[in-house]
Amino acid sequence: MFKRVLVANRGEIALRIIRACRELGVESVAVYSEADIDSMHVQLADDSVCIGPGPSKESYLKPDRIIAAAEITGADAIHPGYGFLSENSNFARECAKNGIIFIGPNPEVMDALGDKITAKKNAEKCNVPIIEGNKKKLSSLKIALSEASEIGYPLMLKAASGGGGRGMRIIRNVNDLKQNFDSAKNESLNAFGDDTMFLEKYVEDPKHIEVQIVADNHGNIRHLHERDCSVQRRHQKVVEIAPSFNISEEVKQNLYKYALAIAKQVNYNNIGTVEFLVDNADNVYFIEVNPRIQVEHTVTEMVTGIDLVKTQIFVAGGYKLSDTQIKINDQESIATYGFALQCRLTTEDPENNFTPDYGTITTYRSASGMGIRLDAGSIYQSYKVSPFFDSMLVKVSAHGRTLDGAVRKMVRALKEFRIRGVKTNIYFLQNVIQYPDFKEGKATVNFIQKTP
């Protein structure tokens, strides 16, 4: 097992990793920007290093500063969390060059799947259905317009290195593409340090279903069932459920088969998520692989009892899935119990087009109780919400024997929160999860947009 792990992230995922390390008897190192000097992950880590000013591109997106911090503090591994450098294969290579273990897939796997264009090519090789996309690299608007004409509108414009809805736009005509191409590239560059874009045919009103996979460095690959992430706003997930409901067993088995086929195609290792769209005729389309931990990993942990972050650390340390520290044996032994859902509580104003809000939290009371899990970064009375980062304040997860039971727990938990000083989406979340279409499993990716 590693002696020291540097956490190359911030907020709730940094805390999640620090806590996993502490439970394993592994020391942790936090890195932080000047804007995060008072953050909880800095306070709870065994050591910490400032790596630059507030904006991410001057701190958390600087590989050389993060590796230098690892060397200074004697860390023998780096966990990237999600976002920032988590899907950057060059960063993983630099870690290896400096004798530091990257806790995630190896660079070759990331090259094969982290770039969404290459991932689709690998999916095609193993006969997984994909959505038609551009053939030429979109190095200019002129080429993008030509490729769009070949595919046909409507289209989805996406960041090749993206995640979390960053750099994504629905393109319904030529003017949409002209107006959105440069802004999407800039958004991708600021979020991921890469402005490579791609186009694909837009599937109208599907469900968004993803399969959690885990693989060791010895060729063992398993799936940990699926999550329904259809409830989205601006391509950013809002509510996630595990396992999915109102999806046929046949479709589920196809999703598992396709996810494992892609993983085996590239000799996948560590944790990853294979994402699909399922239309109203039960057609399945591969869209991407996220070769990292996901924001919504909590619901899979709750229904399977498997700690995904600890699994990442063990796998990176050379353990097999079947070793007693992990205990993931044959596929048939991996079961789910009940239902879990996660709500992302954000500092956004639903009555003002979900505009992010910033300022000082003047009152804070959190939820608690049986079946409720909270994953938060820094949130307490007098905490200042920064404009430099994502607006997510806390992830609230609820688990119950039935979906209705989990929803009731979530509603109760959301009502227990008291947050003053900044606008939040608490009441909006309550409305979403109590809406009949949601509770009946009819929600698609356009649910929020179409529901009054």
matplotlib code that plots the C-alpha trace (Angstrom):
import matplotlib.pyplot as plt

x = [0.0, 1.1, 2.6, 1.4, -1.2, -1.4, -5.0, -4.9, -8.3, -10.5, -13.9, -16.0, -14.1, -10.8, -12.4, -13.8, -10.3, -8.6, -11.1, -10.6, -6.8, -7.2, -9.3, -6.5, -3.8, -2.4, -1.2, -2.7, -1.5, -3.8, -3.0, -4.9, -5.2, -5.1, -8.9, -9.1, -6.7, -9.5, -11.1, -11.9, -9.7, -6.7, -7.5, -8.1, -5.2, -1.9, 0.0, -0.8, 0.8, -0.4, 0.0, -1.2, -3.8, -7.6, -8.4, -8.1, -6.0, -3.4, -3.5, -5.4, -4.7, -0.9, 0.7, 4.2, 3.1, 1.2, 4.1, 6.5, 4.1, 4.2, 8.0, 8.3, 6.0, 7.2, 4.0, 4.3, 0.9, -1.5, -5.3, -6.8, -10.4, -12.7, -12.5, -9.2, -6.4, -8.2, -8.5, -5.2, -3.0, 0.1, -0.3, -0.4, 2.8, 4.6, 3.6, 5.2, 8.4, 8.8, 8.3, 4.8, 1.8, -1.2, -4.4, -6.5, -6.3, -2.9, -2.1, -2.6, -6.2, -6.8, -5.6, -8.0, -11.0, -10.5, -10.7, -14.3, -13.5, -11.0, -13.4, -16.1, -13.6, -12.8, -16.5, -17.0, -14.2, -16.2, -19.6, -21.0, -23.7, -22.6, -24.0, -22.8, -20.2, -17.6, -14.9, -12.4, -10.8, -12.8, -9.8, -11.9, -15.5, -15.4, -14.6, -17.2, -19.9, -18.8, -18.9, -22.3, -23.7, -22.6, -24.1, -27.3, -29.0, -29.8, -26.4, -24.6, -21.3, -19.0, -15.6, -13.4, -11.8, -14.9, -17.2, -19.9, -21.6, -18.8, -18.4, -21.6, -24.2, -27.3, -26.9, -30.1, -29.0, -26.1, -26.6, -26.5, -23.1, -21.7, -22.8, -21.7, -18.5, -16.0, -17.7, -17.8, -14.1, -13.2, -15.3, -13.5, -10.1, -10.8, -12.2, -9.9, -6.9, -8.0, -10.3, -10.7, -14.3, -16.5, -20.0, -22.4, -26.1, -28.5, -30.7, -34.1, -35.4, -33.5, -32.6, -29.0, -27.8, -24.3, -22.5, -19.9, -16.9, -13.9, -10.8, -7.5, -4.0, -4.3, -7.1, -10.1, -13.0, -16.4, -19.5, -21.2, -24.5, -26.0, -27.2, -29.9, -28.6, -31.4, -32.4, -30.1, -30.0, -27.7, -26.2, -25.2, -26.6, -29.0, -30.4, -28.9, -30.5, -29.0, -30.1, -32.1, -35.9, -38.4, -35.6, -36.1, -33.8, -32.9, -31.7, -29.7, -28.0, -27.0, -25.6, -23.5, -22.3, -21.3, -19.6, -17.5, -16.7, -15.3, -13.3, -11.8, -11.0, -8.5, -7.4, -9.0, -7.7, -9.0, -12.5, -14.5, -17.9, -19.3, -22.2, -25.1, -28.3, -31.4, -34.2, -37.9, -37.6, -35.0, -32.1, -28.8, -26.1, -22.6, -21.6, -18.4, -16.2, -15.2, -11.9, -12.1, -14.3, -17.7, -19.5, -22.5, -20.4, -22.1, -25.3, -23.4, -21.6, -24.9, -26.6, -23.6, -21.7, -18.4, -16.1, -15.0, -12.3, -10.6, -10.9, -9.1, -6.3, -6.0, -6.0, -3.4, -1.3, -1.4, -4.1, -6.5, -10.2, -10.6, -8.1, -9.5, -9.0, -11.4, -13.5, -15.0, -15.1, -17.1, -19.7, -22.7, -21.6, -22.1, -25.6, -27.6, -29.8, -32.6, -32.4, -30.3, -30.6, -28.3, -29.3, -26.7, -27.4, -26.0, -25.7, -27.8, -31.0, -33.7, -35.9, -33.2, -32.3, -30.2, -27.6, -24.7, -24.7, -21.7, -21.2, -21.0, -23.1, -24.8, -26.7, -26.0, -27.9, -27.4, -29.5, -28.9, -30.6, -30.9, -30.2, -28.8, -25.3, -23.7, -20.6, -19.5, -16.4, -16.3, -19.7, -20.3, -21.6, -19.4, -17.9, -17.4, -18.6, -16.0, -16.8, -13.8, -15.3, -18.4, -21.5, -22.1, -22.3, -23.1, -24.2, -27.1, -27.6, -30.5, -30.9, -34.1, -35.4, -37.7, -37.4, -40.4, -38.7, -35.5, -37.4, -39.2, -35.9, -34.5, -37.5, -37.2, -33.4, -33.8, -36.4, -34.0, -31.4, -31.2, -28.9, -28.9, -26.7, -26.7, -29.4, -29.8, -31.8, -33.3, -36.9, -36.3, -34.8, -37.8, -40.2, -38.1, -38.1, -41.7, -43.0, -45.0, -43.0, -39.8, -41.2, -42.6, -39.3, -40.4, -37.8, -35.5, -32.7, -35.2, -37.3, -36.4, -36.6, -40.0, -41.7, -43.4]
y = [0.0, 3.6, 5.6, 9.0, 10.0, 13.5, 14.6, 16.7, 18.2, 20.2, 20.3, 17.2, 14.7, 15.8, 15.2, 11.8, 10.7, 12.0, 10.1, 6.9, 7.3, 7.8, 4.7, 2.7, 4.2, 6.2, 9.8, 12.4, 15.6, 18.4, 20.9, 24.2, 27.5, 30.8, 30.9, 27.5, 28.3, 28.0, 24.9, 21.8, 19.5, 21.6, 21.4, 17.6, 16.4, 15.4, 18.0, 20.7, 22.8, 26.0, 25.6, 29.0, 31.7, 31.1, 30.4, 26.7, 27.3, 28.9, 26.2, 22.9, 22.6, 23.0, 19.5, 20.7, 22.3, 19.3, 16.9, 19.3, 19.3, 15.5, 15.4, 18.0, 16.2, 12.7, 11.4, 8.1, 8.3, 11.0, 10.7, 13.1, 12.8, 14.0, 17.0, 19.0, 16.6, 13.4, 12.4, 13.9, 11.1, 13.4, 14.2, 10.4, 9.9, 12.7, 11.1, 7.8, 9.6, 11.0, 7.7, 8.6, 6.2, 7.7, 6.3, 5.7, 4.0, 3.9, 6.5, 4.1, 3.3, 7.0, 7.7, 5.0, 6.2, 9.5, 11.3, 10.7, 10.5, 7.7, 6.0, 5.8, 4.1, 1.5, 0.9, 0.3, -2.3, -4.4, -4.0, -1.6, 0.7, 4.3, 7.6, 8.9, 11.7, 13.7, 12.0, 15.0, 16.9, 20.0, 22.4, 25.3, 26.4, 25.9, 22.2, 21.9, 23.3, 20.8, 17.8, 19.0, 19.1, 15.5, 14.2, 16.2, 18.3, 18.3, 17.7, 17.7, 19.6, 18.2, 18.7, 15.7, 15.8, 17.0, 16.0, 17.5, 19.1, 21.5, 22.5, 20.8, 22.5, 21.3, 22.4, 22.5, 24.5, 26.3, 29.5, 27.5, 26.1, 29.4, 31.0, 28.2, 26.8, 29.2, 29.6, 25.8, 25.6, 28.3, 26.7, 23.4, 25.0, 26.7, 23.6, 20.9, 22.7, 21.2, 22.8, 19.7, 19.4, 16.8, 16.5, 13.7, 13.1, 14.3, 11.6, 13.1, 12.7, 9.6, 8.2, 8.6, 5.3, 4.6, 1.4, 1.4, -0.8, -1.8, -3.6, -4.6, -4.8, -8.5, -8.7, -9.0, -6.8, -6.5, -4.2, -2.8, -2.4, 0.8, 4.3, 6.4, 10.0, 11.3, 14.2, 16.9, 20.7, 22.1, 18.7, 18.7, 15.9, 17.0, 13.7, 10.2, 6.9, 3.4, 1.0, 2.3, 1.7, 1.4, -0.2, -3.7, -6.5, -7.1, -3.5, -3.8, -6.9, -5.3, -2.3, -4.6, -6.6, -3.4, -1.8, -4.9, -5.4, -1.8, -2.3, -5.6, -4.0, -1.6, -3.7, -1.3, -0.9, 0.9, 2.5, 3.9, 4.7, 3.7, 6.0, 5.3, 6.8, 4.6, 5.9, 5.2, 2.1, 0.6, 1.3, 1.7, 4.1, 4.4, 7.9, 8.0, 6.5, 8.5, 6.9, 8.2, 8.3, 10.0, 12.6, 10.2, 7.2, 7.5, 5.8, 2.8, 2.5, 2.6, -0.1, -2.4, -1.8, -1.4, 1.5, 2.7, 5.1, 2.5, 0.1, 2.6, 2.9, -0.9, -1.5, 1.1, -0.6, -3.9, -5.8, -8.1, -7.6, -10.9, -10.1, -9.9, -6.1, -5.6, -8.8, -8.3, -11.9, -13.3, -11.2, -13.1, -12.2, -8.5, -7.7, -4.5, -3.9, -1.4, 2.0, 5.1, 8.6, 11.6, 15.2, 17.9, 20.9, 23.9, 27.7, 28.6, 30.6, 28.5, 31.6, 33.5, 30.9, 29.0, 31.8, 30.8, 32.7, 33.7, 35.2, 34.3, 31.6, 33.3, 30.2, 26.5, 23.5, 20.1, 17.1, 13.7, 10.4, 6.8, 6.3, 9.7, 10.4, 13.9, 14.6, 18.2, 20.2, 23.4, 24.4, 26.1, 29.3, 32.2, 30.2, 32.3, 30.7, 31.5, 32.4, 30.5, 27.0, 24.8, 25.9, 22.5, 22.9, 19.4, 16.0, 14.5, 10.8, 8.7, 4.9, 2.9, -0.6, 0.8, 3.8, 5.4, 4.9, 6.5, 9.5, 10.0, 10.0, 12.5, 14.9, 14.7, 15.4, 18.4, 19.9, 19.7, 21.9, 25.6, 27.6, 31.4, 34.0, 32.4, 31.2, 27.4, 24.9, 23.0, 23.6, 22.9, 19.5, 18.7, 19.4, 17.3, 14.1, 14.3, 14.8, 11.9, 11.3, 11.1, 8.6, 6.5, 6.3, 8.3, 11.1, 11.6, 14.0, 16.7, 16.2, 19.5, 21.5, 20.1, 20.1, 23.4]
z = [0.0, -0.7, 2.1, 0.9, -1.7, -3.2, -4.0, -7.2, -6.7, -4.4, -2.8, -2.0, -4.1, -2.5, 0.9, -0.3, -1.3, 1.9, 4.1, 2.1, 2.5, 6.3, 6.6, 4.8, 7.0, 4.1, 4.6, 2.3, 0.8, -0.4, -3.1, -3.1, -4.9, -3.1, -3.2, -1.3, 1.5, 4.1, 2.5, 4.4, 2.3, 3.2, 6.9, 7.0, 4.9, 6.6, 4.5, 2.0, -0.7, -2.4, -6.2, -7.5, -7.8, -7.6, -11.3, -12.1, -15.2, -12.9, -10.3, -10.5, -14.3, -13.9, -14.1, -13.3, -10.0, -8.9, -9.6, -7.8, -4.8, -4.8, -4.9, -2.2, 0.2, -0.6, -2.1, -4.0, -5.8, -7.1, -7.2, -9.7, -8.6, -11.4, -13.7, -13.9, -15.0, -14.3, -18.0, -19.1, -20.4, -20.6, -16.9, -16.2, -18.2, -16.4, -13.1, -14.3, -15.5, -12.1, -10.3, -9.1, -9.4, -11.1, -9.5, -12.5, -15.9, -17.6, -20.3, -23.1, -21.9, -21.5, -25.0, -26.3, -24.4, -22.7, -26.1, -27.2, -30.9, -30.4, -27.9, -30.6, -33.0, -30.4, -29.7, -33.4, -33.4, -30.9, -32.6, -30.1, -31.7, -31.9, -33.0, -36.4, -36.1, -37.9, -39.9, -40.1, -37.2, -36.5, -36.7, -38.0, -38.3, -42.1, -41.6, -38.8, -41.2, -43.9, -41.6, -40.1, -43.6, -44.2, -41.0, -41.1, -38.4, -35.5, -34.0, -30.7, -30.4, -27.7, -26.2, -26.9, -23.5, -21.7, -18.9, -16.7, -19.7, -20.4, -24.0, -25.1, -27.4, -29.3, -32.9, -34.9, -37.9, -39.6, -37.5, -34.3, -35.3, -36.3, -33.0, -30.7, -32.2, -30.8, -27.4, -26.9, -27.8, -25.4, -22.6, -23.2, -23.2, -19.9, -18.3, -19.6, -21.2, -24.6, -27.2, -29.5, -30.5, -32.3, -33.7, -33.6, -34.6, -31.9, -30.5, -29.6, -26.0, -24.9, -21.4, -20.3, -18.7, -17.6, -16.5, -13.8, -14.6, -12.5, -13.7, -12.1, -13.7, -14.1, -16.8, -14.5, -15.5, -13.9, -14.1, -11.0, -12.7, -14.0, -13.1, -14.7, -15.2, -17.4, -15.2, -16.6, -17.1, -19.7, -20.1, -16.4, -14.3, -11.5, -10.1, -10.5, -9.6, -9.1, -10.4, -13.3, -13.3, -16.1, -18.3, -19.5, -18.4, -22.0, -22.4, -19.2, -20.3, -23.6, -21.7, -19.5, -22.6, -24.5, -21.5, -20.8, -24.6, -24.8, -21.6, -22.8, -26.2, -24.6, -21.7, -19.2, -15.7, -12.6, -12.3, -15.3, -16.5, -19.9, -21.0, -23.3, -24.7, -24.8, -27.1, -26.8, -29.0, -26.7, -29.2, -27.4, -28.5, -27.0, -26.3, -24.2, -21.5, -18.5, -17.3, -13.8, -10.7, -11.4, -9.3, -9.0, -7.8, -4.4, -5.6, -6.9, -3.6, -1.7, -3.6, -4.0, -0.7, -2.7, -1.9, -5.3, -4.1, -2.0, -4.9, -7.1, -4.6, -4.2, -7.9, -8.5, -5.9, -7.8, -6.0, -7.8, -7.7, -5.9, -3.2, 0.3, 0.5, -2.4, -2.5, -6.0, -7.3, -10.1, -11.9, -10.4, -6.9, -7.5, -6.5, -5.8, -2.8, -2.9, -4.7, -4.2, -5.6, -5.5, -5.7, -6.5, -4.2, -5.9, -5.3, -8.2, -8.5, -10.2, -10.6, -12.5, -15.1, -12.6, -12.5, -10.1, -6.9, -4.8, -1.4, 2.3, 3.8, 6.8, 8.1, 7.6, 8.9, 7.2, 6.9, 8.6, 9.5, 8.4, 4.8, 4.1, 2.9, 2.5, 0.4, 0.7, 0.3, 2.4, 3.7, 7.0, 8.5, 7.3, 4.4, 1.2, -2.0, -4.7, -8.3, -9.6, -9.4, -9.9, -8.1, -6.4, -2.7, -1.4, -2.9, -1.0, -1.5, -0.1, 0.0, 0.6, 0.0, -2.7, -5.0, -3.3, 0.1, -1.2, -2.6, 0.7, 2.6, 0.1, 0.4, 4.1, 4.0, 1.6, 3.9, 6.8, 5.1, 6.0, 3.9, 3.9, 2.3, -1.2, -3.5, -3.7, -5.8, -2.8, -3.6, -7.2, -6.3, -4.2, -7.1, -9.5, -7.4, -6.5, -10.0, -11.2, -14.5, -12.4, -9.9, -12.7, -14.6, -17.5, -17.2, -20.3, -20.8, -21.7, -18.6, -16.9, -20.1, -21.1, -17.6, -16.5]

ax = plt.figure().add_subplot(projection="3d")
ax.plot(x, y, z, "-o")
ax.set_aspect("equal")
plt.show()
